[in-house]
Amino acid sequence: MGFLGGQELIIILIIVILLFGAKKIPELAKGLGTGIKEFKKASNEVEKQISTKDEPEKKEKEGADS
């Protein structure tokens, strides 16, 4: 199974235009962009929380080794 080629992307784009109309596509793209931005923000917050939880454990282990 391979990636989508140029013809497939054009066909998908035409179908999307027919389904939603040319005026609605920018609104859909804006909503999609906002959703992706929120997802990245949330995943960065989770990574930050995980890294801050790991830091005290690392310091305790380093202190015990000394």
N, C-alpha and C positions, 0 to 999 in steps of 0.2 A: 504494500500500500504506500503510495507516494504522496507528495505534496500537491497542492492545487496549482495548476498551470494558468497561463494567461487567459485561455478560452473559458475555463471554468469560472474564473473570477469575474469575467465580463458577463457571463450568463447569470451568475448569482446577483451581480449588481443590477442587471435588467429586471430580474424577478423582484428584487427589493423595491426598485422604483415603481414597478407595476402594483405591488401590494400596498405600499405606504404613500406613494406620491412624492414628487420632487420637493414639495414644501415641507413635508413632515420629516425628511431625512436629516436636516440639520438639527432639529429638535431631538431626534433619536440619538444622534452622535454626541450632542451635548450631554444628554442624560447618561449615555454610556461612559463618556469621559469623566463625569462627576462620580459615577459609581466606581470606576477604576481608581480614581484619586482617593476616595474614601477607603477602599480596600487596602491600598498601599499604606495609607496613614495608619489604619488599624493594625496591619501586619508589622509596621515599624514600631508601634507602641508595644505590641506583644514581644517582639524581639528585645526591646529595651528593658521591659519588665523581666524577661528571662535572664538577660545579662546582668541586671542589678541583683537578682537573686543569687546568681552564681558567684559574684564577687566576694561577698562575706565568707562563703564556704572556701574559696581559694585562699583568702587571707588566713583563715583558721588553720588550714592544712599547712601553709607556709610557716606559721607560728609554731605549730606542733613539731615540724621538722627541725627547727632550730635548737 
